[in-house]
Amino acid sequence: MKSSNEDALLTPAEVAKKFRVDPKTVTRWAKAGKLSSIRTLGGHRRYRAAEVERFLQDNQHIDADR
């Protein structure tokens, strides 16, 4: 059984805060295939918290220019 943290979805702003980048950078990462996103019925992107945490651990060297 998955924990609720694994199922949690984050907004681009929440992901951006974790990486200390602009939300537009998070959207660019999703478009480039670096981070997968889920689309809401309204067309907004959401990111799986567990995947974001793995991406954060794997890319701690990322700066705002990427």
Protein Blocks (a to p, Z undefined) as FASTA:
>chain_A
ZZfklmpccdfklmmmmnopafklmmmmmmnopaccdddfkopacddfklmmmmmmmmmm
bcfkZZ
